[in-house]
Amino acid sequence: MIKETHMRPFFAGEAPQLQLLTQLDTQATVVTVTALARTLGWDRNTVSRQLQDLQAALAPFAPAVQLNWDARGVHYWRRGDFNLGTVVSTLVRQSYAGQIFEDLMSATSPSLIAFGLRIHLSESTVRRSLRQVTKTLRAYGVTVATRAWQLQGPEPAIRYLLFQYTWNTYGTVSWPFKTPVSVVRRTLTLTLARLGVTLAASDRLKATFWLGVSQDRQHLGHHLADETQWVTDLIMTELLPAEQWWQRDSFVEAHRSEVAPRLAAWQRALPPLTATAATALVAGLTRSLVWQHRFNDAPLLVGGDQLLAVRRQQPTFQRAQRRLQAAGLWPQEAYGQLRAEQLLRHCWPQLVTPPTVTVVLAVDAAPVDRQAFQRQLQHRYAEQWRVKMTTDTAHADLVVTNYNVTTTRPVLYLNLPVTLGDWQRLDTWFAQLVQG
């Protein structure tokens, strides 16, 4: 759903087929035409007509995604490694606002008027669409310089914006940058070797998009004072798993003097911490400080992955939060609170150990999607459960699969990447586990 949230402002409305596809992709079982009509607010004839159109639109993507219907209802199936983003561009047309943004991103046209001439739009139409672009960019601290016809704002903020757009629009579907992907991958490999760190496949893919943004911007003449250090800090603060990050003593040491006052304030406010928890808190404060230095704009800390985080509800966490509030360390702004929660989570595992839930993931999907789902699953429910992946189906607490399996254990059927409906079903299952 993050993809849709970021992508839809740059597309012209929602085509009926896209609405229908989104609904089908959230269904766990066969659904009747009547049920679809009720959910979508259409009549049965409209549903039948749109099903025919959608079936024709999906035909080129078979057998990765299939749609059929019979007397029992509508049968929809998507292979686990097939990204629906591949289909979206065939179901909707990019709005003028989207075309403006991509033109600015690639610096294709030298001026507003030249852009209008290129896609056969009047200047007044371009300016009306530009207002929509400006409204979207404002949240990132970026504007459009209409005379120069380019993005304007702090360079780190522009790069953050471009990453969010390209990652959430194209993701694993295609490579949207002018810099060849082979060049970016080679740069990333050398960078990781220099830092002596490893990244999961999903994080490596994110890193290539970050580097793609950075190298395209440099080719356009937009540079930072220290590109190498910026990439280093980006990997260390945004992509490196916390368990690896905490071990980077030299990186923490370089910022110790800046972190010390904040650390002392947090330690005074929190209950006594174990040595491990204190180390984690130092790492978290350092990580936040470096991120803030690099992007120089706190709202940018609210990234897509962080928006998936669910606030902790355990009494121990709430007591710690109240202590920080009483000490004046809990920000008033929503984005600041999110950052504070992230920091508190660094030491949370040492304040209380959640019970373990074992999950079998038996899904036919690409490795990058499997790894991403495992990380999301563990992070999403980390507040209440320690989610442990296992292959022992006979004793697992939950089996997640898109196969026909025979087991006495609870089973949830879903494909990867997961949909909003899939997460809702997982949330329901974990909520019932709490009640049980």
C-alpha positions as CSV (number, residue, x, y, z in Angstrom):
1,M,0.0,0.0,0.0
2,I,2.9,2.3,0.4
3,K,3.5,2.1,-3.3
4,E,0.0,3.2,-4.0
5,T,0.1,6.1,-1.5
6,H,3.2,7.6,-3.1
7,M,2.3,6.7,-6.7
8,R,-1.4,7.7,-7.0
9,P,-0.9,11.5,-6.7
10,F,1.0,11.3,-10.0
11,F,-1.6,9.3,-11.8
12,A,-4.9,10.4,-13.2
13,G,-7.5,9.0,-10.9
14,E,-8.1,5.3,-10.4
15,A,-9.3,3.3,-13.4
16,P,-12.1,1.0,-12.7
17,Q,-9.9,-2.0,-13.5
18,L,-7.4,-0.9,-10.9
19,Q,-10.1,-0.6,-8.3
20,L,-11.3,-4.1,-9.2
21,L,-7.8,-5.5,-9.2
22,T,-7.0,-4.0,-5.8
23,Q,-10.1,-5.5,-4.4
24,L,-9.4,-9.0,-5.8
25,D,-5.9,-8.9,-4.6
26,T,-7.1,-8.4,-1.0
27,Q,-9.5,-11.4,-1.2
28,A,-8.3,-14.6,0.5
29,T,-10.9,-16.8,-1.3
30,V,-13.2,-17.0,-4.3
31,V,-15.6,-14.0,-4.3
32,T,-18.9,-13.7,-6.0
33,V,-19.9,-11.0,-8.5
34,T,-22.6,-9.9,-6.1
35,A,-20.1,-9.4,-3.2
36,L,-17.8,-7.4,-5.5
37,A,-20.7,-5.2,-6.6
38,R,-21.6,-4.5,-3.0
39,T,-18.0,-3.8,-1.9
40,L,-17.2,-1.5,-4.9
41,G,-20.6,0.2,-5.0
42,W,-21.3,-0.9,-8.6
43,D,-24.1,-2.9,-10.2
44,R,-23.6,-6.5,-11.3
45,N,-23.4,-5.6,-15.0
46,T,-20.6,-3.1,-14.3
47,V,-18.7,-5.7,-12.4
48,S,-19.1,-8.2,-15.2
49,R,-18.0,-5.7,-17.8
50,Q,-15.0,-4.6,-15.8
51,L,-14.0,-8.2,-15.1
52,Q,-13.9,-8.8,-18.9
53,D,-11.8,-5.7,-19.4
54,L,-9.4,-6.6,-16.5
55,Q,-9.1,-10.2,-17.8
56,A,-8.0,-8.9,-21.2
57,A,-5.5,-6.4,-19.5
58,L,-4.0,-9.2,-17.4
59,A,-3.7,-11.7,-20.3
60,P,-0.2,-10.6,-21.4
61,F,1.1,-11.3,-17.8
62,A,-0.2,-14.9,-17.6
63,P,0.6,-17.3,-16.0
64,A,2.1,-15.0,-13.3
65,V,-1.4,-13.6,-12.7
66,Q,-4.7,-15.2,-13.7
67,L,-8.3,-14.2,-13.6
68,N,-11.3,-16.4,-14.3
69,W,-14.9,-16.8,-13.1
70,D,-17.6,-19.4,-13.1
71,A,-20.9,-20.2,-11.3
72,R,-19.0,-20.3,-8.0
73,G,-17.5,-16.9,-8.3
74,V,-14.4,-15.0,-9.4
75,H,-11.1,-16.9,-9.2
76,Y,-8.0,-14.7,-9.0
77,W,-4.5,-15.9,-8.5
78,R,-1.1,-14.1,-8.4
79,R,2.3,-15.8,-8.3
80,G,4.2,-14.8,-5.2
81,D,7.1,-13.1,-7.0
82,F,4.9,-11.1,-9.3
83,N,4.8,-7.4,-8.5
84,L,1.5,-5.8,-9.3
85,G,3.3,-2.5,-10.1
86,T,4.1,-4.1,-13.4
87,V,0.4,-4.0,-14.3
88,V,-0.5,-0.6,-12.9
89,S,0.9,1.4,-15.8
90,T,-1.4,-0.5,-18.2
91,L,-4.5,0.3,-16.1
92,V,-4.0,4.0,-15.4
93,R,-2.5,6.8,-17.3
94,Q,0.1,9.1,-15.7
95,S,-1.3,12.5,-14.9
96,Y,0.2,15.7,-16.2
97,A,1.5,16.3,-12.6
98,G,3.4,13.0,-12.9
99,Q,4.8,13.9,-16.2
100,I,5.9,17.2,-14.8
101,F,7.7,15.6,-11.9
102,E,9.5,13.0,-14.0
103,D,10.6,15.8,-16.4
104,L,12.0,17.7,-13.4
105,M,13.6,14.6,-12.1
106,S,15.4,13.9,-15.3
107,A,16.0,17.5,-16.4
108,T,14.6,16.6,-19.8
109,S,13.1,20.0,-20.7
110,P,15.0,23.3,-20.2
111,S,11.9,25.3,-19.3
112,L,8.2,25.2,-18.3
113,I,7.2,26.3,-21.8
114,A,9.5,23.7,-23.5
115,F,7.9,21.0,-21.4
116,G,4.4,22.1,-22.5
117,L,5.5,22.1,-26.1
118,R,7.1,18.6,-25.7
119,I,3.8,17.0,-24.5
120,H,1.5,19.4,-26.4
121,L,0.1,21.3,-23.4
122,S,-0.7,24.9,-23.0
123,E,1.3,27.0,-20.5
124,S,-1.9,27.5,-18.4
125,T,-2.5,23.8,-18.2
126,V,1.1,23.1,-17.1
127,R,0.8,25.7,-14.4
128,R,-2.4,24.3,-13.1
129,S,-0.8,20.8,-12.9
130,L,2.3,22.3,-11.4
131,R,0.2,23.4,-8.3
132,Q,-0.5,19.7,-7.6
133,V,3.2,18.8,-7.8
134,T,4.1,21.7,-5.5
135,K,1.6,20.6,-2.9
136,T,3.0,17.1,-2.9
137,L,6.6,18.3,-2.7
138,R,6.0,20.7,0.1
139,A,5.9,17.9,2.7
140,Y,9.6,17.1,1.7
141,G,10.8,20.7,2.0
142,V,11.2,20.9,-1.8
143,T,9.8,23.4,-4.3
144,V,9.9,23.9,-8.0
145,A,11.9,26.9,-9.4
146,T,9.6,27.7,-12.4
147,R,12.1,30.0,-14.1
148,A,15.0,27.6,-14.0
149,W,12.6,24.6,-14.3
150,Q,14.2,22.5,-11.7
151,L,13.7,21.1,-8.2
152,Q,14.8,23.5,-5.5
153,G,15.7,22.9,-1.9
154,P,18.3,21.2,0.3
155,E,20.1,18.6,-1.8
156,P,19.6,15.8,0.8
157,A,15.9,16.6,0.9
158,I,15.7,16.4,-2.9
159,R,17.4,13.1,-2.9
160,Y,15.2,11.8,-0.2
161,L,12.1,12.8,-2.2
162,L,13.5,11.2,-5.4
163,F,14.3,8.0,-3.6
164,Q,10.8,7.9,-2.1
165,Y,9.2,8.5,-5.5
166,T,11.4,6.1,-7.5
167,W,11.4,3.3,-4.9
168,N,7.7,3.4,-4.3
169,T,6.8,3.8,-7.9
170,Y,9.2,1.4,-9.6
171,G,10.6,-0.7,-6.8
172,T,11.4,-4.2,-8.1
173,V,9.6,-3.5,-11.4
174,S,12.1,-1.5,-13.4
175,W,15.3,0.7,-13.2
176,P,14.2,4.4,-13.6
177,F,17.7,6.0,-13.6
178,K,20.0,7.2,-16.4
179,T,23.1,5.7,-14.6
180,P,23.4,2.1,-15.7
181,V,22.4,-0.4,-12.9
182,S,25.7,-2.3,-13.5
183,V,27.6,0.8,-12.5
184,V,25.6,1.4,-9.4
185,R,25.9,-2.2,-8.3
186,R,29.6,-2.1,-8.7
187,T,29.8,1.1,-6.6
188,L,27.7,-0.5,-3.9
189,T,29.8,-3.6,-3.8
190,L,33.0,-1.5,-3.4
191,T,31.3,0.7,-0.7
192,L,30.1,-2.3,1.4
193,A,33.5,-3.9,1.1
194,R,35.1,-0.7,2.3
195,L,32.7,-0.5,5.3
196,G,33.0,-4.2,6.0
197,V,29.2,-4.6,6.3
198,T,26.7,-6.8,4.6
199,L,23.1,-6.0,3.6
200,A,20.1,-8.3,3.1
201,A,19.0,-8.6,-0.5
202,S,16.0,-6.2,0.0
203,D,18.2,-3.6,1.6
204,R,20.8,-4.0,-1.2
205,L,18.1,-3.2,-3.7
206,K,17.1,-0.1,-1.7
207,A,20.7,0.9,-1.6
208,T,21.0,0.7,-5.4
209,F,18.0,3.0,-5.7
210,W,19.7,5.5,-3.3
211,L,22.9,5.4,-5.3
212,G,20.9,5.7,-8.5
213,V,19.4,8.9,-7.2
214,S,22.7,10.2,-6.0
215,Q,24.6,9.5,-9.2
216,D,21.9,10.9,-11.4
217,R,21.9,14.1,-9.4
218,Q,25.7,14.3,-9.6
219,H,25.5,13.9,-13.4
220,L,23.1,16.9,-13.4
221,G,25.7,19.0,-11.5
222,H,24.1,18.7,-8.0
223,H,26.8,17.7,-5.5
224,L,27.2,17.4,-1.8
225,A,30.3,18.5,0.0
226,D,31.3,14.9,0.8
227,E,29.5,12.4,-1.4
228,T,31.5,9.4,0.0
229,Q,30.7,10.3,3.6
230,W,27.0,10.9,2.7
231,V,26.7,7.4,1.2
232,T,28.5,6.0,4.2
233,D,26.2,7.7,6.7
234,L,23.1,6.7,4.6
235,I,24.0,3.0,4.7
236,M,24.9,3.2,8.4
237,T,21.8,5.0,9.5
238,E,19.1,3.8,7.2
239,L,20.0,0.4,5.8
240,L,22.3,-1.4,8.1
241,P,20.5,-3.8,10.5
242,A,20.6,-2.6,14.1
243,E,22.4,-5.7,15.4
244,Q,25.3,-5.0,13.0
245,W,25.2,-1.2,13.7
246,W,25.6,-1.6,17.4
247,Q,29.0,-3.3,16.8
248,R,30.4,-0.3,14.9
249,D,32.3,1.1,17.8
250,S,34.4,3.5,15.7
251,F,31.3,5.1,14.2
252,V,29.7,5.6,17.6
253,E,33.0,6.9,19.0
254,A,33.3,9.6,16.4
255,H,30.0,11.2,17.6
256,R,30.3,10.4,21.3
257,S,30.8,14.0,22.5
258,E,27.6,15.1,20.7
259,V,25.6,12.2,21.9
260,A,26.8,12.3,25.6
261,P,24.3,15.1,26.8
262,R,21.4,13.4,25.2
263,L,22.4,10.0,26.5
264,A,22.7,11.3,30.1
265,A,19.2,12.9,29.8
266,W,17.7,9.7,28.6
267,Q,19.4,7.5,31.2
268,R,18.1,9.8,33.9
269,A,14.6,9.5,32.6
270,L,14.5,5.8,32.0
271,P,14.6,2.9,34.4
272,P,18.0,1.4,35.1
273,L,19.3,-0.2,31.9
274,T,21.4,-3.3,31.4
275,A,24.7,-2.9,29.7
276,T,23.3,-4.3,26.5
277,A,20.3,-1.9,26.6
278,A,22.6,1.1,27.3
279,T,24.8,0.1,24.3
280,A,21.7,-0.1,22.2
281,L,20.5,3.3,23.3
282,V,23.9,4.9,22.5
283,A,23.7,3.4,19.0
284,G,20.2,4.6,18.6
285,L,20.9,8.2,19.7
286,T,24.0,8.3,17.5
287,R,22.1,6.9,14.5
288,S,19.4,9.5,14.9
289,L,21.9,12.3,15.3
290,V,23.8,11.4,12.2
291,W,20.6,11.1,10.2
292,Q,19.5,14.5,11.4
293,H,22.8,16.0,10.4
294,R,22.6,14.5,6.9
295,F,19.1,15.4,6.1
296,N,18.8,18.5,8.3
297,D,15.0,18.2,8.3
298,A,13.2,16.2,11.0
299,P,10.1,15.4,9.0
300,L,12.2,13.4,6.5
301,L,12.7,10.9,9.3
302,V,9.2,9.6,8.6
303,G,10.0,7.1,5.9
304,G,7.8,4.4,4.4
305,D,9.1,1.5,6.5
306,Q,8.7,3.5,9.7
307,L,5.1,4.4,8.9
308,L,4.3,0.7,9.2
309,A,5.4,0.7,12.9
310,V,2.7,0.2,15.4
311,R,2.8,2.0,18.7
312,R,3.7,-0.2,21.7
313,Q,0.9,-0.9,24.1
314,Q,2.7,-2.8,26.9
315,P,2.6,-1.1,30.3
316,T,6.4,-1.2,30.6
317,F,6.8,0.8,27.4
318,Q,4.1,3.3,28.4
319,R,5.8,3.9,31.8
320,A,9.1,4.6,30.0
321,Q,7.3,6.9,27.6
322,R,5.7,8.8,30.5
323,R,9.1,9.2,32.2
324,L,10.5,10.7,29.0
325,Q,7.5,13.0,28.7
326,A,8.0,14.2,32.3
327,A,11.6,14.9,31.6
328,G,10.7,17.0,28.6
329,L,12.4,14.5,26.2
330,W,9.3,13.4,24.3
331,P,8.7,15.7,21.3
332,Q,5.3,17.3,20.6
333,E,5.4,16.9,16.8
334,A,4.2,13.6,15.4
335,Y,7.4,13.0,13.4
336,G,9.5,13.8,16.5
337,Q,7.5,11.3,18.5
338,L,8.1,8.7,15.9
339,R,11.8,9.3,16.2
340,A,11.7,9.1,19.9
341,E,9.8,5.8,19.7
342,Q,12.4,4.5,17.4
343,L,15.1,5.3,20.0
344,L,13.1,3.8,22.8
345,R,12.7,0.6,20.8
346,H,16.5,0.3,20.8
347,C,16.5,-0.5,24.5
348,W,13.0,-1.9,24.7
349,P,14.1,-5.6,24.2
350,Q,16.1,-5.3,27.4
351,L,13.2,-3.8,29.4
352,V,10.9,-6.8,28.6
353,T,11.3,-10.0,26.6
354,P,8.2,-10.8,24.5
355,P,7.1,-14.4,24.1
356,T,8.1,-16.3,21.0
357,V,5.8,-17.1,18.1
358,T,7.1,-19.6,15.5
359,V,6.1,-19.1,11.9
360,V,6.7,-21.3,8.8
361,L,7.0,-19.4,5.6
362,A,6.2,-21.9,2.8
363,V,5.6,-19.5,-0.1
364,D,6.6,-19.6,-3.7
365,A,8.2,-16.2,-4.1
366,A,11.4,-14.4,-5.0
367,P,14.1,-14.5,-2.3
368,V,14.0,-10.7,-2.0
369,D,10.3,-10.7,-1.3
370,R,10.7,-13.6,1.2
371,Q,13.4,-11.7,3.1
372,A,11.5,-8.5,3.0
373,F,8.4,-10.2,4.4
374,Q,10.3,-11.9,7.2
375,R,11.8,-8.6,8.3
376,Q,8.4,-6.8,8.1
377,L,6.7,-9.5,10.0
378,Q,9.3,-9.5,12.8
379,H,9.3,-5.7,13.0
380,R,5.5,-5.3,12.8
381,Y,4.8,-7.5,15.8
382,A,8.1,-7.0,17.8
383,E,6.2,-5.0,20.4
384,Q,4.3,-8.1,21.6
385,W,6.0,-11.1,20.1
386,R,9.4,-12.4,19.1
387,V,8.6,-13.8,15.7
388,K,10.9,-16.7,14.9
389,M,11.0,-18.3,11.5
390,T,11.1,-22.1,11.4
391,T,10.7,-25.1,9.1
392,D,9.1,-27.3,11.7
393,T,5.5,-27.3,10.3
394,A,4.3,-29.9,12.9
395,H,5.0,-27.6,15.9
396,A,4.8,-24.1,14.4
397,D,2.3,-21.6,15.8
398,L,1.4,-20.4,12.2
399,V,2.0,-21.6,8.7
400,V,2.0,-18.9,6.0
401,T,1.8,-20.3,2.5
402,N,0.4,-20.1,-1.0
403,Y,0.4,-23.9,-1.4
404,N,-2.3,-26.5,-0.6
405,V,-0.9,-27.9,2.6
406,T,-2.2,-30.5,5.0
407,T,-1.5,-29.6,8.6
408,T,-3.2,-29.3,12.0
409,R,-1.5,-26.0,12.6
410,P,-3.2,-22.6,11.9
411,V,-2.7,-21.6,8.2
412,L,-2.9,-18.3,6.4
413,Y,-2.9,-18.3,2.7
414,L,-1.3,-15.3,1.0
415,N,1.1,-14.3,-1.8
416,L,4.2,-12.1,-1.7
417,P,4.5,-9.1,-1.8
418,V,1.7,-8.9,0.8
419,T,-1.4,-6.7,0.3
420,L,-3.2,-4.5,2.8
421,G,-5.8,-7.2,3.2
422,D,-3.0,-9.8,4.0
423,W,-1.7,-7.5,6.8
424,Q,-5.2,-7.1,8.2
425,R,-5.6,-10.9,8.3
426,L,-2.2,-11.2,10.0
427,D,-3.1,-8.5,12.5
428,T,-6.4,-10.3,13.3
429,W,-4.5,-13.6,13.9
430,F,-2.0,-12.0,16.2
431,A,-4.7,-10.1,18.0
432,Q,-6.6,-13.4,18.6
433,L,-3.3,-14.9,19.8
434,V,-3.1,-12.1,22.5
435,Q,-6.7,-12.7,23.6
436,G,-6.1,-16.5,23.7
